[in-house]
Amino acid sequence: MEKILVVDNEAGMREFLLIFLKKEGYHVETAENGERALKALEREIFDLVITDIKMPGMSGLELLKIVNSTSPETMTVMMTAFASTETAIEAMKEGASDYLTKPFQIEEIKLRIQNVLERRKLHRENVRLRKTLHENTTQIIGKSEKIRAVLDLVEMVADNQSNVLIYGESGTGKELIARAIHAGSSRGNYPFVSINCSALPEGLLESELFGHMKGAFTGAIANKEGLFEVAHKGSLFLDEISETPKSSQVKLLRVLQEKEFRRIGGTKNIQVDVRIIAATNQDLGRLVSEGSFREDLYYRLDVIPITLPPLRERREDIPLLLDFFIQKFNRRLEKKIEGIDGEAIHFLMNQEWKGNVRELENVMERAIALAPQPILTIWDFRGGLARKGLAVPAPLLIPQGGVDLEALIGSIEKELLVKALQETHWVKKEAAKLLHIDFRSFRYRLEKYGVKRRKIVECPGPDHPV
């Protein structure tokens, strides 16, 4: 129920508007002057203030200025018995939503109030949409050269009406990119509709995309809109497009060509204006050559290709993602994780992340949910990484009699030197790079631990002269 505050020094006008507006279904309060109105505005937020312009003490225009500065979402309608163009212009310049001249007709004020409140509703909805779109686009985290190139391309093509095909491994953020394209386009205030083409069997997929008529098949107990209808004037995101059955590919191609379709069991063509954004983790060109994907549909979809890099090709973005997930899961799980130590960051940056950002997010959520202390360490990730078959260092245990720390560190360091040399075929400069130390420091350590390449002497055969 919308809340309206009526401000007028005339008791008869306040009483009339109070009775009338309550009958119309509004919650109404009244005030006999600007000062009383401000006290009411301090107690609660009103959707609309209807105020007289000429009042003793604070004028309606003064009240309007205060309302605009302290409660910008509140709409204001000005009333006066002193009609003048100058007064109307001044009120509108100060931000009044509308203007009424006394005496007014009941139907007139009824219509004006409805229009003003409808404008407020639309304004709030647009703000909500922009906030949602902003949140979607800002979840594309990264400063690496590869991800910045993708975001630059997204900005370039967003307001283009051509279809987009997004390539990328599972978990790289293909839907986030699709949402960013939609948000940045002129279609941004219209629906963004998403469907995973691999999640539904052939019959259900077509019903979801194109809708159906009552009785079209067993279980079709009512007419159903398809997602193409729902996405009219907006964008339709077809995830895992490579999994679309051949028969559905034919119908999808027709929609892209003709901009119209029929519901299953229907006889009427339905016209739609929809931008298609598709995504796949497969090589569609290869699928076309193998005959499992229609070539004509491929060329309709692959107008603007965008390829997302896997996380292992943009490891410098991992610390940013870790910070983002800490903030996200602190809010969701009501935790107070302050950060993650350097050893854990280095360890996570060197994982392969075959599931990409989605896998990293999963591991972070588990670690944050179970972490006993405010700073995450490498040990908080043991369970999550081990379950996924990722390499996790074994826990260090101190024996009862204690341990010679210098000797232990020395043996570990020597073993790592030898392993690095073996992996690089004894190319010392490459081995130093593998251990992230400079060549001089590497050579010093070789001399310190007496690490030398052993010469292999072949035993002579029986006919070999000794």
C-alpha beads as a LAMMPS data file, in Angstrom:
LAMMPS data file: protein, C-alpha beads

466 atoms
465 bonds

1 atom types
1 bond types

-500.0 500.0 xlo xhi
-500.0 500.0 ylo yhi
-500.0 500.0 zlo zhi

Masses

1 110.0

Atoms # bond

1 1 1 0.000 0.000 0.000
2 1 1 1.484 3.353 -1.069
3 1 1 1.921 6.017 1.610
4 1 1 0.815 9.596 0.909
5 1 1 1.396 12.689 3.033
6 1 1 -1.055 15.588 2.500
7 1 1 0.205 19.045 3.572
8 1 1 -2.242 21.979 3.568
9 1 1 -3.090 24.722 6.060
10 1 1 -6.780 24.429 5.180
11 1 1 -8.464 21.821 7.403
12 1 1 -11.281 21.233 4.876
13 1 1 -8.841 20.357 2.075
14 1 1 -6.876 18.010 4.369
15 1 1 -10.055 16.251 5.455
16 1 1 -11.322 15.906 1.866
17 1 1 -8.066 14.410 0.553
18 1 1 -7.756 12.128 3.603
19 1 1 -11.214 10.592 3.023
20 1 1 -10.858 10.429 -0.760
21 1 1 -7.380 8.871 -0.847
22 1 1 -8.193 6.305 1.842
23 1 1 -11.164 5.167 -0.247
24 1 1 -8.734 4.740 -3.150
25 1 1 -6.703 2.314 -1.040
26 1 1 -3.780 4.514 0.043
27 1 1 -2.280 4.903 3.510
28 1 1 -2.703 8.639 4.247
29 1 1 -1.351 11.066 6.827
30 1 1 -1.898 14.820 7.010
31 1 1 0.044 17.850 8.254
32 1 1 -1.185 21.449 8.596
33 1 1 2.182 23.052 7.742
34 1 1 5.711 22.395 6.492
35 1 1 7.222 21.963 9.948
36 1 1 4.725 19.222 10.889
37 1 1 5.317 17.611 7.489
38 1 1 9.063 17.381 8.134
39 1 1 8.446 15.623 11.464
40 1 1 6.226 13.094 9.675
41 1 1 8.934 12.575 7.023
42 1 1 11.482 11.911 9.767
43 1 1 9.282 9.110 11.163
44 1 1 8.745 7.230 7.904
45 1 1 9.290 7.247 4.143
46 1 1 6.359 8.352 1.986
47 1 1 5.844 7.451 -1.644
48 1 1 4.140 10.777 -2.390
49 1 1 3.800 14.213 -0.776
50 1 1 0.882 16.370 -1.905
51 1 1 1.487 19.910 -0.653
52 1 1 -0.009 23.356 -1.018
53 1 1 2.418 25.999 -2.269
54 1 1 1.093 28.999 -0.312
55 1 1 1.208 28.229 3.428
56 1 1 2.056 30.274 6.543
57 1 1 5.652 29.768 7.653
58 1 1 7.433 27.244 5.416
59 1 1 6.139 27.404 1.843
60 1 1 5.433 24.397 -0.335
61 1 1 8.452 25.203 -2.495
62 1 1 10.747 25.221 0.551
63 1 1 9.275 21.910 1.656
64 1 1 9.799 20.519 -1.872
65 1 1 13.520 21.360 -1.770
66 1 1 13.967 19.625 1.587
67 1 1 12.046 16.529 0.456
68 1 1 14.170 16.267 -2.703
69 1 1 17.409 16.470 -0.718
70 1 1 16.454 14.175 2.177
71 1 1 14.155 11.655 0.467
72 1 1 14.916 11.661 -3.296
73 1 1 12.677 8.631 -3.956
74 1 1 9.588 10.487 -2.674
75 1 1 7.482 12.083 -5.419
76 1 1 5.863 15.506 -4.893
77 1 1 2.673 17.031 -6.318
78 1 1 2.157 20.777 -5.775
79 1 1 -1.279 22.413 -5.210
80 1 1 -2.222 26.075 -5.327
81 1 1 -5.261 28.268 -5.725
82 1 1 -2.996 30.942 -7.171
83 1 1 -2.480 29.664 -10.684
84 1 1 0.410 31.228 -12.547
85 1 1 2.819 30.023 -15.178
86 1 1 5.765 31.332 -13.170
87 1 1 4.816 29.353 -10.069
88 1 1 4.327 26.161 -12.096
89 1 1 7.670 26.549 -13.853
90 1 1 9.464 27.213 -10.564
91 1 1 7.896 24.143 -8.935
92 1 1 8.828 21.883 -11.849
93 1 1 12.368 23.260 -11.953
94 1 1 12.758 22.374 -8.295
95 1 1 11.805 18.791 -9.042
96 1 1 8.042 18.624 -8.518
97 1 1 6.508 15.534 -10.120
98 1 1 3.274 17.279 -11.076
99 1 1 1.198 20.412 -10.488
100 1 1 -2.499 20.906 -9.616
101 1 1 -4.603 24.052 -9.543
102 1 1 -7.429 24.412 -7.021
103 1 1 -10.263 23.697 -7.404
104 1 1 -9.684 20.393 -9.164
105 1 1 -11.914 17.555 -10.274
106 1 1 -11.842 14.255 -8.381
107 1 1 -11.042 12.275 -11.532
108 1 1 -8.241 14.692 -12.351
109 1 1 -6.403 14.283 -9.044
110 1 1 -7.060 10.535 -9.106
111 1 1 -5.416 10.215 -12.532
112 1 1 -2.498 12.515 -11.643
113 1 1 -1.686 10.534 -8.491
114 1 1 -1.848 7.221 -10.349
115 1 1 0.512 8.533 -13.038
116 1 1 3.010 9.919 -10.529
117 1 1 3.076 6.714 -8.471
118 1 1 3.446 4.641 -11.641
119 1 1 6.464 6.747 -12.651
120 1 1 7.971 6.173 -9.199
121 1 1 7.417 2.437 -9.545
122 1 1 9.098 2.378 -12.980
123 1 1 12.006 4.472 -11.699
124 1 1 12.621 2.105 -8.775
125 1 1 12.405 -0.902 -11.089
126 1 1 14.966 0.640 -13.451
127 1 1 17.300 1.349 -10.520
128 1 1 16.913 -2.253 -9.361
129 1 1 17.619 -3.569 -12.861
130 1 1 20.702 -1.382 -13.269
131 1 1 21.969 -2.529 -9.864
132 1 1 21.412 -6.177 -10.787
133 1 1 23.143 -5.725 -14.144
134 1 1 26.026 -3.890 -12.494
135 1 1 26.456 -6.715 -9.984
136 1 1 26.459 -9.267 -12.794
137 1 1 29.082 -7.449 -14.831
138 1 1 31.324 -6.632 -11.877
139 1 1 31.597 -10.331 -11.059
140 1 1 33.931 -10.672 -14.047
141 1 1 37.088 -10.451 -11.956
142 1 1 40.508 -10.000 -13.488
143 1 1 43.264 -7.644 -14.585
144 1 1 45.284 -10.035 -16.748
145 1 1 45.931 -9.136 -20.360
146 1 1 43.760 -11.988 -21.622
147 1 1 40.700 -11.195 -19.538
148 1 1 40.998 -7.460 -20.257
149 1 1 41.026 -8.263 -23.982
150 1 1 37.790 -10.231 -23.524
151 1 1 36.144 -7.383 -21.593
152 1 1 37.219 -4.864 -24.231
153 1 1 35.600 -7.042 -26.896
154 1 1 32.425 -7.363 -24.785
155 1 1 32.187 -3.584 -24.540
156 1 1 32.762 -3.246 -28.273
157 1 1 30.043 -5.700 -29.356
158 1 1 27.498 -5.251 -26.552
159 1 1 25.214 -2.859 -28.401
160 1 1 25.682 -4.656 -31.705
161 1 1 22.611 -6.703 -32.614
162 1 1 24.610 -9.593 -34.110
163 1 1 24.570 -13.032 -32.511
164 1 1 27.504 -13.967 -30.274
165 1 1 29.115 -17.378 -29.726
166 1 1 31.183 -17.725 -26.542
167 1 1 33.830 -20.457 -26.422
168 1 1 35.404 -21.634 -23.183
169 1 1 35.998 -24.568 -20.880
170 1 1 33.439 -25.375 -18.192
171 1 1 33.635 -22.943 -15.309
172 1 1 35.320 -20.074 -17.161
173 1 1 32.326 -17.726 -16.770
174 1 1 30.558 -17.933 -20.122
175 1 1 27.169 -16.941 -18.681
176 1 1 28.688 -13.954 -16.870
177 1 1 30.073 -12.730 -20.184
178 1 1 26.673 -13.276 -21.819
179 1 1 24.987 -11.242 -19.076
180 1 1 27.574 -8.475 -19.472
181 1 1 26.854 -8.297 -23.211
182 1 1 23.112 -8.098 -22.527
183 1 1 23.544 -5.478 -19.784
184 1 1 25.635 -3.242 -22.012
185 1 1 23.180 -3.340 -24.915
186 1 1 20.015 -1.403 -25.707
187 1 1 18.168 -4.598 -24.735
188 1 1 19.447 -4.308 -21.150
189 1 1 16.071 -3.331 -19.659
190 1 1 14.370 -6.322 -21.290
191 1 1 14.617 -9.982 -20.208
192 1 1 17.811 -12.028 -20.183
193 1 1 16.678 -15.653 -20.442
194 1 1 19.039 -18.610 -20.030
195 1 1 18.725 -22.305 -20.851
196 1 1 21.215 -25.174 -20.781
197 1 1 20.646 -27.168 -23.977
198 1 1 22.289 -30.277 -22.516
199 1 1 20.038 -30.400 -19.448
200 1 1 16.809 -31.401 -21.199
201 1 1 15.803 -34.282 -23.503
202 1 1 14.828 -33.388 -27.069
203 1 1 11.044 -33.100 -26.543
204 1 1 11.305 -30.987 -23.421
205 1 1 13.968 -28.747 -24.953
206 1 1 11.661 -27.795 -27.832
207 1 1 8.775 -27.212 -25.422
208 1 1 10.997 -24.927 -23.344
209 1 1 12.252 -22.978 -26.348
210 1 1 9.076 -22.702 -28.420
211 1 1 6.256 -23.427 -25.966
212 1 1 3.286 -25.699 -26.622
213 1 1 -0.492 -25.724 -26.922
214 1 1 -2.821 -27.548 -24.569
215 1 1 -3.142 -31.191 -25.637
216 1 1 -0.116 -31.088 -27.944
217 1 1 1.323 -34.116 -26.145
218 1 1 0.737 -36.177 -23.022
219 1 1 1.077 -33.907 -20.026
220 1 1 0.418 -30.665 -21.944
221 1 1 -2.509 -29.641 -19.737
222 1 1 -2.322 -25.928 -20.588
223 1 1 -0.875 -23.534 -23.159
224 1 1 2.752 -22.663 -22.342
225 1 1 4.906 -19.778 -23.510
226 1 1 8.328 -20.689 -24.830
227 1 1 11.548 -18.947 -23.825
228 1 1 11.697 -17.165 -27.184
229 1 1 8.445 -15.424 -26.270
230 1 1 9.645 -14.655 -22.751
231 1 1 12.872 -13.142 -24.128
232 1 1 11.091 -10.888 -26.660
233 1 1 13.130 -7.660 -27.168
234 1 1 15.808 -9.089 -24.857
235 1 1 18.492 -11.776 -25.090
236 1 1 18.304 -15.580 -25.065
237 1 1 21.393 -17.383 -23.775
238 1 1 21.771 -20.903 -25.185
239 1 1 24.384 -22.615 -23.031
240 1 1 26.086 -25.801 -24.305
241 1 1 24.596 -25.217 -27.757
242 1 1 26.691 -28.110 -29.120
243 1 1 24.403 -30.556 -27.258
244 1 1 21.283 -29.494 -29.173
245 1 1 19.711 -32.472 -31.027
246 1 1 19.784 -32.346 -34.848
247 1 1 15.982 -32.021 -35.154
248 1 1 15.951 -29.079 -32.723
249 1 1 18.815 -27.470 -34.633
250 1 1 16.561 -27.277 -37.708
251 1 1 13.806 -25.481 -35.786
252 1 1 16.300 -23.189 -34.099
253 1 1 17.768 -22.243 -37.469
254 1 1 14.299 -21.297 -38.761
255 1 1 13.730 -18.933 -35.830
256 1 1 17.079 -17.241 -36.454
257 1 1 16.320 -16.842 -40.156
258 1 1 12.625 -15.941 -40.108
259 1 1 12.321 -14.310 -36.654
260 1 1 9.186 -16.377 -36.066
261 1 1 8.130 -19.830 -34.861
262 1 1 5.152 -21.947 -33.878
263 1 1 4.424 -23.468 -30.532
264 1 1 4.327 -27.268 -30.482
265 1 1 0.805 -28.208 -31.574
266 1 1 0.066 -24.647 -32.698
267 1 1 -0.967 -23.286 -36.089
268 1 1 -0.148 -19.595 -35.594
269 1 1 3.257 -18.067 -36.357
270 1 1 4.619 -15.967 -33.484
271 1 1 7.075 -13.192 -34.359
272 1 1 9.901 -12.398 -31.955
273 1 1 12.784 -9.949 -31.655
274 1 1 15.511 -11.775 -29.726
275 1 1 19.297 -11.575 -29.738
276 1 1 20.953 -14.974 -29.441
277 1 1 24.047 -15.415 -27.271
278 1 1 25.252 -19.026 -27.386
279 1 1 28.071 -20.786 -25.569
280 1 1 29.962 -24.054 -25.883
281 1 1 32.964 -25.875 -24.449
282 1 1 33.350 -27.780 -27.736
283 1 1 34.981 -26.909 -31.065
284 1 1 31.857 -26.298 -33.161
285 1 1 33.883 -26.155 -36.355
286 1 1 35.101 -29.693 -35.704
287 1 1 31.560 -30.855 -34.900
288 1 1 30.402 -29.400 -38.219
289 1 1 33.090 -31.329 -40.110
290 1 1 32.088 -34.495 -38.243
291 1 1 28.464 -33.959 -39.225
292 1 1 27.042 -33.681 -35.702
293 1 1 26.245 -29.964 -35.940
294 1 1 24.530 -28.135 -38.805
295 1 1 26.867 -25.928 -40.798
296 1 1 24.161 -23.333 -41.605
297 1 1 23.260 -22.974 -37.919
298 1 1 26.940 -22.696 -37.013
299 1 1 27.387 -19.711 -39.326
300 1 1 24.228 -18.085 -37.935
301 1 1 25.561 -18.350 -34.391
302 1 1 29.280 -17.717 -34.905
303 1 1 28.917 -14.119 -36.120
304 1 1 30.938 -12.666 -33.236
305 1 1 33.113 -15.330 -31.526
306 1 1 34.519 -14.668 -28.045
307 1 1 36.984 -17.105 -26.467
308 1 1 37.410 -17.162 -22.698
309 1 1 40.858 -18.160 -21.388
310 1 1 41.046 -20.971 -18.801
311 1 1 42.119 -19.975 -15.309
312 1 1 45.530 -21.624 -15.706
313 1 1 46.294 -19.116 -18.506
314 1 1 45.530 -16.124 -16.280
315 1 1 46.972 -17.162 -12.937
316 1 1 47.670 -13.529 -11.986
317 1 1 43.895 -13.097 -11.559
318 1 1 43.697 -15.765 -8.849
319 1 1 44.555 -13.434 -5.890
320 1 1 41.761 -11.070 -7.021
321 1 1 39.328 -13.962 -7.248
322 1 1 40.350 -15.163 -3.787
323 1 1 39.575 -11.725 -2.306
324 1 1 36.234 -11.650 -4.129
325 1 1 35.229 -15.094 -2.834
326 1 1 36.247 -14.204 0.727
327 1 1 33.911 -11.205 0.656
328 1 1 31.138 -13.194 -1.035
329 1 1 31.189 -16.144 1.369
330 1 1 31.716 -13.971 4.434
331 1 1 28.326 -12.428 3.634
332 1 1 26.622 -15.674 2.694
333 1 1 28.029 -17.828 5.503
334 1 1 28.212 -15.015 8.097
335 1 1 31.934 -15.596 8.581
336 1 1 34.718 -13.125 9.389
337 1 1 37.625 -14.358 7.290
338 1 1 40.178 -11.536 7.030
339 1 1 42.422 -12.925 4.318
340 1 1 44.660 -15.734 3.100
341 1 1 48.369 -16.176 3.764
342 1 1 51.062 -15.957 1.100
343 1 1 51.959 -19.646 1.133
344 1 1 48.347 -20.631 0.430
345 1 1 48.018 -18.037 -2.346
346 1 1 51.195 -19.315 -4.006
347 1 1 49.981 -22.896 -3.687
348 1 1 46.536 -22.114 -5.195
349 1 1 48.101 -20.151 -8.054
350 1 1 50.092 -23.225 -9.056
351 1 1 47.142 -25.629 -9.296
352 1 1 45.787 -26.591 -12.731
353 1 1 42.106 -25.810 -11.979
354 1 1 40.537 -28.017 -14.629
355 1 1 37.147 -26.769 -13.425
356 1 1 38.401 -23.186 -13.700
357 1 1 36.774 -20.373 -11.688
358 1 1 33.846 -22.571 -10.663
359 1 1 36.238 -25.103 -9.128
360 1 1 38.223 -22.407 -7.342
361 1 1 34.964 -20.982 -5.967
362 1 1 33.929 -24.419 -4.686
363 1 1 37.260 -24.933 -2.915
364 1 1 37.104 -21.445 -1.377
365 1 1 33.555 -21.913 -0.100
366 1 1 34.502 -25.162 1.648
367 1 1 37.648 -23.647 3.156
368 1 1 35.819 -20.564 4.445
369 1 1 32.920 -22.598 5.842
370 1 1 35.264 -24.819 7.883
371 1 1 38.101 -22.399 8.702
372 1 1 38.704 -22.145 12.493
373 1 1 40.780 -18.940 12.279
374 1 1 40.435 -15.552 10.477
375 1 1 43.426 -16.101 8.147
376 1 1 43.181 -19.009 5.696
377 1 1 46.290 -21.197 5.454
378 1 1 47.284 -23.974 3.115
379 1 1 45.894 -26.532 5.567
380 1 1 42.358 -25.122 5.199
381 1 1 42.362 -26.359 1.607
382 1 1 43.530 -29.937 2.234
383 1 1 40.119 -31.622 2.238
384 1 1 38.657 -29.742 -0.728
385 1 1 41.702 -30.223 -2.942
386 1 1 42.307 -33.846 -1.974
387 1 1 38.710 -34.762 -2.884
388 1 1 39.334 -33.325 -6.347
389 1 1 42.560 -35.258 -6.829
390 1 1 44.725 -32.134 -6.602
391 1 1 48.179 -32.195 -5.052
392 1 1 48.194 -31.344 -1.350
393 1 1 51.365 -31.262 0.774
394 1 1 51.500 -33.831 3.561
395 1 1 51.197 -32.479 7.114
396 1 1 54.476 -32.089 8.977
397 1 1 54.765 -34.004 12.260
398 1 1 57.383 -33.449 14.966
399 1 1 58.619 -36.746 16.485
400 1 1 58.772 -37.234 20.251
401 1 1 62.518 -36.699 20.415
402 1 1 62.341 -33.473 18.419
403 1 1 63.894 -32.720 15.018
404 1 1 67.122 -31.218 13.679
405 1 1 65.504 -28.330 11.747
406 1 1 68.671 -27.291 9.859
407 1 1 69.353 -30.852 8.704
408 1 1 65.721 -31.385 7.694
409 1 1 65.555 -28.180 5.667
410 1 1 68.913 -29.006 4.073
411 1 1 67.783 -32.469 2.976
412 1 1 64.546 -31.066 1.512
413 1 1 66.421 -28.294 -0.311
414 1 1 68.967 -30.726 -1.758
415 1 1 66.212 -33.068 -2.936
416 1 1 64.402 -30.203 -4.685
417 1 1 67.646 -29.093 -6.381
418 1 1 68.206 -32.579 -7.797
419 1 1 64.561 -32.959 -8.907
420 1 1 64.638 -29.562 -10.673
421 1 1 67.832 -30.559 -12.501
422 1 1 66.356 -33.898 -13.527
423 1 1 63.155 -32.294 -14.852
424 1 1 65.160 -29.784 -16.912
425 1 1 67.677 -32.382 -18.158
426 1 1 70.393 -30.727 -16.044
427 1 1 70.030 -27.328 -17.695
428 1 1 70.921 -25.260 -14.646
429 1 1 69.379 -21.972 -15.743
430 1 1 66.048 -23.690 -16.425
431 1 1 66.238 -25.517 -13.090
432 1 1 66.801 -22.199 -11.288
433 1 1 63.708 -20.758 -12.990
434 1 1 61.690 -23.784 -11.930
435 1 1 62.593 -23.088 -8.286
436 1 1 61.999 -19.326 -8.677
437 1 1 65.543 -18.367 -7.611
438 1 1 68.281 -16.543 -9.517
439 1 1 71.089 -18.497 -11.173
440 1 1 73.811 -17.279 -8.770
441 1 1 71.807 -18.439 -5.740
442 1 1 71.108 -21.755 -7.467
443 1 1 74.793 -22.349 -8.217
444 1 1 75.712 -21.474 -4.605
445 1 1 73.280 -24.096 -3.312
446 1 1 74.680 -26.748 -5.669
447 1 1 78.156 -26.153 -4.269
448 1 1 76.840 -26.034 -0.681
449 1 1 75.222 -29.484 -0.925
450 1 1 77.794 -30.965 -3.336
451 1 1 75.225 -31.707 -6.028
452 1 1 76.989 -32.991 -9.151
453 1 1 75.836 -34.879 -12.197
454 1 1 77.037 -38.437 -12.070
455 1 1 78.832 -39.782 -15.152
456 1 1 77.391 -43.005 -16.501
457 1 1 80.086 -45.543 -17.412
458 1 1 79.003 -48.375 -19.638
459 1 1 80.375 -51.836 -18.829
460 1 1 82.449 -53.269 -21.673
461 1 1 81.144 -56.289 -23.522
462 1 1 82.993 -59.613 -23.633
463 1 1 84.668 -58.739 -26.951
464 1 1 85.624 -55.261 -25.891
465 1 1 89.337 -54.727 -25.327
466 1 1 90.192 -53.702 -21.786

Bonds

1 1 1 2
2 1 2 3
3 1 3 4
4 1 4 5
5 1 5 6
6 1 6 7
7 1 7 8
8 1 8 9
9 1 9 10
10 1 10 11
11 1 11 12
12 1 12 13
13 1 13 14
14 1 14 15
15 1 15 16
16 1 16 17
17 1 17 18
18 1 18 19
19 1 19 20
20 1 20 21
21 1 21 22
22 1 22 23
23 1 23 24
24 1 24 25
25 1 25 26
26 1 26 27
27 1 27 28
28 1 28 29
29 1 29 30
30 1 30 31
31 1 31 32
32 1 32 33
33 1 33 34
34 1 34 35
35 1 35 36
36 1 36 37
37 1 37 38
38 1 38 39
39 1 39 40
40 1 40 41
41 1 41 42
42 1 42 43
43 1 43 44
44 1 44 45
45 1 45 46
46 1 46 47
47 1 47 48
48 1 48 49
49 1 49 50
50 1 50 51
51 1 51 52
52 1 52 53
53 1 53 54
54 1 54 55
55 1 55 56
56 1 56 57
57 1 57 58
58 1 58 59
59 1 59 60
60 1 60 61
61 1 61 62
62 1 62 63
63 1 63 64
64 1 64 65
65 1 65 66
66 1 66 67
67 1 67 68
68 1 68 69
69 1 69 70
70 1 70 71
71 1 71 72
72 1 72 73
73 1 73 74
74 1 74 75
75 1 75 76
76 1 76 77
77 1 77 78
78 1 78 79
79 1 79 80
80 1 80 81
81 1 81 82
82 1 82 83
83 1 83 84
84 1 84 85
85 1 85 86
86 1 86 87
87 1 87 88
88 1 88 89
89 1 89 90
90 1 90 91
91 1 91 92
92 1 92 93
93 1 93 94
94 1 94 95
95 1 95 96
96 1 96 97
97 1 97 98
98 1 98 99
99 1 99 100
100 1 100 101
101 1 101 102
102 1 102 103
103 1 103 104
104 1 104 105
105 1 105 106
106 1 106 107
107 1 107 108
108 1 108 109
109 1 109 110
110 1 110 111
111 1 111 112
112 1 112 113
113 1 113 114
114 1 114 115
115 1 115 116
116 1 116 117
117 1 117 118
118 1 118 119
119 1 119 120
120 1 120 121
121 1 121 122
122 1 122 123
123 1 123 124
124 1 124 125
125 1 125 126
126 1 126 127
127 1 127 128
128 1 128 129
129 1 129 130
130 1 130 131
131 1 131 132
132 1 132 133
133 1 133 134
134 1 134 135
135 1 135 136
136 1 136 137
137 1 137 138
138 1 138 139
139 1 139 140
140 1 140 141
141 1 141 142
142 1 142 143
143 1 143 144
144 1 144 145
145 1 145 146
146 1 146 147
147 1 147 148
148 1 148 149
149 1 149 150
150 1 150 151
151 1 151 152
152 1 152 153
153 1 153 154
154 1 154 155
155 1 155 156
156 1 156 157
157 1 157 158
158 1 158 159
159 1 159 160
160 1 160 161
161 1 161 162
162 1 162 163
163 1 163 164
164 1 164 165
165 1 165 166
166 1 166 167
167 1 167 168
168 1 168 169
169 1 169 170
170 1 170 171
171 1 171 172
172 1 172 173
173 1 173 174
174 1 174 175
175 1 175 176
176 1 176 177
177 1 177 178
178 1 178 179
179 1 179 180
180 1 180 181
181 1 181 182
182 1 182 183
183 1 183 184
184 1 184 185
185 1 185 186
186 1 186 187
187 1 187 188
188 1 188 189
189 1 189 190
190 1 190 191
191 1 191 192
192 1 192 193
193 1 193 194
194 1 194 195
195 1 195 196
196 1 196 197
197 1 197 198
198 1 198 199
199 1 199 200
200 1 200 201
201 1 201 202
202 1 202 203
203 1 203 204
204 1 204 205
205 1 205 206
206 1 206 207
207 1 207 208
208 1 208 209
209 1 209 210
210 1 210 211
211 1 211 212
212 1 212 213
213 1 213 214
214 1 214 215
215 1 215 216
216 1 216 217
217 1 217 218
218 1 218 219
219 1 219 220
220 1 220 221
221 1 221 222
222 1 222 223
223 1 223 224
224 1 224 225
225 1 225 226
226 1 226 227
227 1 227 228
228 1 228 229
229 1 229 230
230 1 230 231
231 1 231 232
232 1 232 233
233 1 233 234
234 1 234 235
235 1 235 236
236 1 236 237
237 1 237 238
238 1 238 239
239 1 239 240
240 1 240 241
241 1 241 242
242 1 242 243
243 1 243 244
244 1 244 245
245 1 245 246
246 1 246 247
247 1 247 248
248 1 248 249
249 1 249 250
250 1 250 251
251 1 251 252
252 1 252 253
253 1 253 254
254 1 254 255
255 1 255 256
256 1 256 257
257 1 257 258
258 1 258 259
259 1 259 260
260 1 260 261
261 1 261 262
262 1 262 263
263 1 263 264
264 1 264 265
265 1 265 266
266 1 266 267
267 1 267 268
268 1 268 269
269 1 269 270
270 1 270 271
271 1 271 272
272 1 272 273
273 1 273 274
274 1 274 275
275 1 275 276
276 1 276 277
277 1 277 278
278 1 278 279
279 1 279 280
280 1 280 281
281 1 281 282
282 1 282 283
283 1 283 284
284 1 284 285
285 1 285 286
286 1 286 287
287 1 287 288
288 1 288 289
289 1 289 290
290 1 290 291
291 1 291 292
292 1 292 293
293 1 293 294
294 1 294 295
295 1 295 296
296 1 296 297
297 1 297 298
298 1 298 299
299 1 299 300
300 1 300 301
301 1 301 302
302 1 302 303
303 1 303 304
304 1 304 305
305 1 305 306
306 1 306 307
307 1 307 308
308 1 308 309
309 1 309 310
310 1 310 311
311 1 311 312
312 1 312 313
313 1 313 314
314 1 314 315
315 1 315 316
316 1 316 317
317 1 317 318
318 1 318 319
319 1 319 320
320 1 320 321
321 1 321 322
322 1 322 323
323 1 323 324
324 1 324 325
325 1 325 326
326 1 326 327
327 1 327 328
328 1 328 329
329 1 329 330
330 1 330 331
331 1 331 332
332 1 332 333
333 1 333 334
334 1 334 335
335 1 335 336
336 1 336 337
337 1 337 338
338 1 338 339
339 1 339 340
340 1 340 341
341 1 341 342
342 1 342 343
343 1 343 344
344 1 344 345
345 1 345 346
346 1 346 347
347 1 347 348
348 1 348 349
349 1 349 350
350 1 350 351
351 1 351 352
352 1 352 353
353 1 353 354
354 1 354 355
355 1 355 356
356 1 356 357
357 1 357 358
358 1 358 359
359 1 359 360
360 1 360 361
361 1 361 362
362 1 362 363
363 1 363 364
364 1 364 365
365 1 365 366
366 1 366 367
367 1 367 368
368 1 368 369
369 1 369 370
370 1 370 371
371 1 371 372
372 1 372 373
373 1 373 374
374 1 374 375
375 1 375 376
376 1 376 377
377 1 377 378
378 1 378 379
379 1 379 380
380 1 380 381
381 1 381 382
382 1 382 383
383 1 383 384
384 1 384 385
385 1 385 386
386 1 386 387
387 1 387 388
388 1 388 389
389 1 389 390
390 1 390 391
391 1 391 392
392 1 392 393
393 1 393 394
394 1 394 395
395 1 395 396
396 1 396 397
397 1 397 398
398 1 398 399
399 1 399 400
400 1 400 401
401 1 401 402
402 1 402 403
403 1 403 404
404 1 404 405
405 1 405 406
406 1 406 407
407 1 407 408
408 1 408 409
409 1 409 410
410 1 410 411
411 1 411 412
412 1 412 413
413 1 413 414
414 1 414 415
415 1 415 416
416 1 416 417
417 1 417 418
418 1 418 419
419 1 419 420
420 1 420 421
421 1 421 422
422 1 422 423
423 1 423 424
424 1 424 425
425 1 425 426
426 1 426 427
427 1 427 428
428 1 428 429
429 1 429 430
430 1 430 431
431 1 431 432
432 1 432 433
433 1 433 434
434 1 434 435
435 1 435 436
436 1 436 437
437 1 437 438
438 1 438 439
439 1 439 440
440 1 440 441
441 1 441 442
442 1 442 443
443 1 443 444
444 1 444 445
445 1 445 446
446 1 446 447
447 1 447 448
448 1 448 449
449 1 449 450
450 1 450 451
451 1 451 452
452 1 452 453
453 1 453 454
454 1 454 455
455 1 455 456
456 1 456 457
457 1 457 458
458 1 458 459
459 1 459 460
460 1 460 461
461 1 461 462
462 1 462 463
463 1 463 464
464 1 464 465
465 1 465 466
